[in-house]
């Protein structure tokens, strides 16, 4: 009948069981892998902290940098004009 559910043939179980790459390693190899991965994680954290400090420092510098007043802009423009004519 048309209303009966059909089996999905493409969803068959694979013949060979899946094994992770860690299962093929010896105990010493797994220990070495963990050490290298931990060092990489530490370096990544140091790099992220450094980048965060730089961005925070840039934000603080940009916030505290005072914009020149109109008088200061006019004085600067006059100084540049005098240097050009001078």
Biotite code that builds the C-alpha atoms (Angstrom):
import biotite.structure as struc

atoms = struc.array([
    struc.Atom([0.000, 0.000, 0.000], chain_id="A", res_id=1, res_name="UNK", atom_name="CA", element="C"),
    struc.Atom([1.074, 3.581, -0.552], chain_id="A", res_id=2, res_name="UNK", atom_name="CA", element="C"),
    struc.Atom([0.599, 4.664, 3.065], chain_id="A", res_id=3, res_name="UNK", atom_name="CA", element="C"),
    struc.Atom([3.017, 2.184, 4.639], chain_id="A", res_id=4, res_name="UNK", atom_name="CA", element="C"),
    struc.Atom([6.430, 3.491, 5.725], chain_id="A", res_id=5, res_name="UNK", atom_name="CA", element="C"),
    struc.Atom([9.384, 2.364, 3.670], chain_id="A", res_id=6, res_name="UNK", atom_name="CA", element="C"),
    struc.Atom([12.830, 1.496, 4.957], chain_id="A", res_id=7, res_name="UNK", atom_name="CA", element="C"),
    struc.Atom([15.665, 3.818, 4.184], chain_id="A", res_id=8, res_name="UNK", atom_name="CA", element="C"),
    struc.Atom([18.330, 1.652, 2.594], chain_id="A", res_id=9, res_name="UNK", atom_name="CA", element="C"),
    struc.Atom([20.930, 4.458, 2.608], chain_id="A", res_id=10, res_name="UNK", atom_name="CA", element="C"),
    struc.Atom([20.891, 4.503, 6.436], chain_id="A", res_id=11, res_name="UNK", atom_name="CA", element="C"),
    struc.Atom([22.543, 1.111, 6.832], chain_id="A", res_id=12, res_name="UNK", atom_name="CA", element="C"),
    struc.Atom([25.171, 0.577, 9.517], chain_id="A", res_id=13, res_name="UNK", atom_name="CA", element="C"),
    struc.Atom([28.735, 0.707, 8.172], chain_id="A", res_id=14, res_name="UNK", atom_name="CA", element="C"),
    struc.Atom([30.579, -2.617, 7.994], chain_id="A", res_id=15, res_name="UNK", atom_name="CA", element="C"),
    struc.Atom([33.740, -1.366, 9.747], chain_id="A", res_id=16, res_name="UNK", atom_name="CA", element="C"),
    struc.Atom([33.351, 0.265, 13.159], chain_id="A", res_id=17, res_name="UNK", atom_name="CA", element="C"),
    struc.Atom([34.571, 3.837, 13.530], chain_id="A", res_id=18, res_name="UNK", atom_name="CA", element="C"),
    struc.Atom([37.711, 4.281, 15.634], chain_id="A", res_id=19, res_name="UNK", atom_name="CA", element="C"),
    struc.Atom([39.109, 7.624, 16.640], chain_id="A", res_id=20, res_name="UNK", atom_name="CA", element="C"),
    struc.Atom([42.732, 8.454, 15.967], chain_id="A", res_id=21, res_name="UNK", atom_name="CA", element="C"),
    struc.Atom([43.388, 8.521, 19.731], chain_id="A", res_id=22, res_name="UNK", atom_name="CA", element="C"),
    struc.Atom([42.423, 4.851, 19.965], chain_id="A", res_id=23, res_name="UNK", atom_name="CA", element="C"),
    struc.Atom([45.269, 3.932, 17.637], chain_id="A", res_id=24, res_name="UNK", atom_name="CA", element="C"),
    struc.Atom([47.875, 5.762, 19.775], chain_id="A", res_id=25, res_name="UNK", atom_name="CA", element="C"),
    struc.Atom([49.908, 4.259, 22.558], chain_id="A", res_id=26, res_name="UNK", atom_name="CA", element="C"),
    struc.Atom([49.779, 5.649, 26.078], chain_id="A", res_id=27, res_name="UNK", atom_name="CA", element="C"),
    struc.Atom([53.042, 7.574, 25.603], chain_id="A", res_id=28, res_name="UNK", atom_name="CA", element="C"),
    struc.Atom([51.811, 9.047, 22.327], chain_id="A", res_id=29, res_name="UNK", atom_name="CA", element="C"),
    struc.Atom([48.551, 10.153, 23.956], chain_id="A", res_id=30, res_name="UNK", atom_name="CA", element="C"),
    struc.Atom([50.472, 11.764, 26.808], chain_id="A", res_id=31, res_name="UNK", atom_name="CA", element="C"),
    struc.Atom([52.726, 13.624, 24.356], chain_id="A", res_id=32, res_name="UNK", atom_name="CA", element="C"),
    struc.Atom([49.680, 14.728, 22.333], chain_id="A", res_id=33, res_name="UNK", atom_name="CA", element="C"),
    struc.Atom([47.999, 16.084, 25.495], chain_id="A", res_id=34, res_name="UNK", atom_name="CA", element="C"),
    struc.Atom([51.153, 18.006, 26.490], chain_id="A", res_id=35, res_name="UNK", atom_name="CA", element="C"),
    struc.Atom([51.449, 19.632, 23.070], chain_id="A", res_id=36, res_name="UNK", atom_name="CA", element="C"),
    struc.Atom([47.742, 20.475, 23.021], chain_id="A", res_id=37, res_name="UNK", atom_name="CA", element="C"),
    struc.Atom([47.940, 22.023, 26.499], chain_id="A", res_id=38, res_name="UNK", atom_name="CA", element="C"),
    struc.Atom([50.935, 24.172, 25.524], chain_id="A", res_id=39, res_name="UNK", atom_name="CA", element="C"),
    struc.Atom([49.091, 25.331, 22.411], chain_id="A", res_id=40, res_name="UNK", atom_name="CA", element="C"),
    struc.Atom([46.053, 26.241, 24.527], chain_id="A", res_id=41, res_name="UNK", atom_name="CA", element="C"),
    struc.Atom([48.245, 28.239, 26.934], chain_id="A", res_id=42, res_name="UNK", atom_name="CA", element="C"),
    struc.Atom([49.847, 30.148, 24.048], chain_id="A", res_id=43, res_name="UNK", atom_name="CA", element="C"),
    struc.Atom([46.395, 30.824, 22.587], chain_id="A", res_id=44, res_name="UNK", atom_name="CA", element="C"),
    struc.Atom([45.178, 32.229, 25.932], chain_id="A", res_id=45, res_name="UNK", atom_name="CA", element="C"),
    struc.Atom([48.270, 34.441, 26.255], chain_id="A", res_id=46, res_name="UNK", atom_name="CA", element="C"),
    struc.Atom([47.758, 35.761, 22.726], chain_id="A", res_id=47, res_name="UNK", atom_name="CA", element="C"),
    struc.Atom([44.054, 36.445, 23.369], chain_id="A", res_id=48, res_name="UNK", atom_name="CA", element="C"),
    struc.Atom([44.826, 38.267, 26.638], chain_id="A", res_id=49, res_name="UNK", atom_name="CA", element="C"),
    struc.Atom([47.465, 40.373, 24.887], chain_id="A", res_id=50, res_name="UNK", atom_name="CA", element="C"),
    struc.Atom([45.047, 41.273, 22.086], chain_id="A", res_id=51, res_name="UNK", atom_name="CA", element="C"),
    struc.Atom([42.339, 42.133, 24.639], chain_id="A", res_id=52, res_name="UNK", atom_name="CA", element="C"),
    struc.Atom([44.750, 44.409, 26.535], chain_id="A", res_id=53, res_name="UNK", atom_name="CA", element="C"),
    struc.Atom([45.717, 46.209, 23.336], chain_id="A", res_id=54, res_name="UNK", atom_name="CA", element="C"),
    struc.Atom([42.101, 46.810, 22.318], chain_id="A", res_id=55, res_name="UNK", atom_name="CA", element="C"),
    struc.Atom([41.186, 48.021, 25.824], chain_id="A", res_id=56, res_name="UNK", atom_name="CA", element="C"),
    struc.Atom([44.194, 50.353, 25.828], chain_id="A", res_id=57, res_name="UNK", atom_name="CA", element="C"),
    struc.Atom([43.212, 51.709, 22.411], chain_id="A", res_id=58, res_name="UNK", atom_name="CA", element="C"),
    struc.Atom([39.654, 52.297, 23.613], chain_id="A", res_id=59, res_name="UNK", atom_name="CA", element="C"),
    struc.Atom([40.887, 54.176, 26.677], chain_id="A", res_id=60, res_name="UNK", atom_name="CA", element="C"),
    struc.Atom([43.279, 56.278, 24.599], chain_id="A", res_id=61, res_name="UNK", atom_name="CA", element="C"),
    struc.Atom([40.589, 57.166, 22.092], chain_id="A", res_id=62, res_name="UNK", atom_name="CA", element="C"),
    struc.Atom([38.138, 58.097, 24.856], chain_id="A", res_id=63, res_name="UNK", atom_name="CA", element="C"),
    struc.Atom([40.598, 60.283, 26.752], chain_id="A", res_id=64, res_name="UNK", atom_name="CA", element="C"),
    struc.Atom([42.005, 62.020, 23.712], chain_id="A", res_id=65, res_name="UNK", atom_name="CA", element="C"),
    struc.Atom([40.509, 65.494, 23.810], chain_id="A", res_id=66, res_name="UNK", atom_name="CA", element="C"),
    struc.Atom([39.277, 66.973, 20.573], chain_id="A", res_id=67, res_name="UNK", atom_name="CA", element="C"),
    struc.Atom([40.953, 70.300, 19.774], chain_id="A", res_id=68, res_name="UNK", atom_name="CA", element="C"),
    struc.Atom([38.833, 73.348, 20.365], chain_id="A", res_id=69, res_name="UNK", atom_name="CA", element="C"),
    struc.Atom([37.912, 75.786, 17.622], chain_id="A", res_id=70, res_name="UNK", atom_name="CA", element="C"),
    struc.Atom([40.541, 78.233, 18.870], chain_id="A", res_id=71, res_name="UNK", atom_name="CA", element="C"),
    struc.Atom([43.237, 75.527, 18.778], chain_id="A", res_id=72, res_name="UNK", atom_name="CA", element="C"),
    struc.Atom([42.220, 74.550, 15.231], chain_id="A", res_id=73, res_name="UNK", atom_name="CA", element="C"),
    struc.Atom([42.352, 78.195, 14.119], chain_id="A", res_id=74, res_name="UNK", atom_name="CA", element="C"),
    struc.Atom([45.776, 78.679, 15.721], chain_id="A", res_id=75, res_name="UNK", atom_name="CA", element="C"),
    struc.Atom([47.076, 75.530, 14.039], chain_id="A", res_id=76, res_name="UNK", atom_name="CA", element="C"),
    struc.Atom([45.731, 76.661, 10.668], chain_id="A", res_id=77, res_name="UNK", atom_name="CA", element="C"),
    struc.Atom([47.372, 80.081, 11.099], chain_id="A", res_id=78, res_name="UNK", atom_name="CA", element="C"),
    struc.Atom([50.705, 78.479, 12.033], chain_id="A", res_id=79, res_name="UNK", atom_name="CA", element="C"),
    struc.Atom([50.589, 76.250, 8.929], chain_id="A", res_id=80, res_name="UNK", atom_name="CA", element="C"),
    struc.Atom([49.728, 79.249, 6.735], chain_id="A", res_id=81, res_name="UNK", atom_name="CA", element="C"),
    struc.Atom([52.608, 81.324, 8.147], chain_id="A", res_id=82, res_name="UNK", atom_name="CA", element="C"),
    struc.Atom([55.023, 78.409, 7.560], chain_id="A", res_id=83, res_name="UNK", atom_name="CA", element="C"),
    struc.Atom([53.913, 78.113, 3.950], chain_id="A", res_id=84, res_name="UNK", atom_name="CA", element="C"),
    struc.Atom([54.242, 81.823, 3.275], chain_id="A", res_id=85, res_name="UNK", atom_name="CA", element="C"),
    struc.Atom([57.314, 82.225, 5.338], chain_id="A", res_id=86, res_name="UNK", atom_name="CA", element="C"),
])
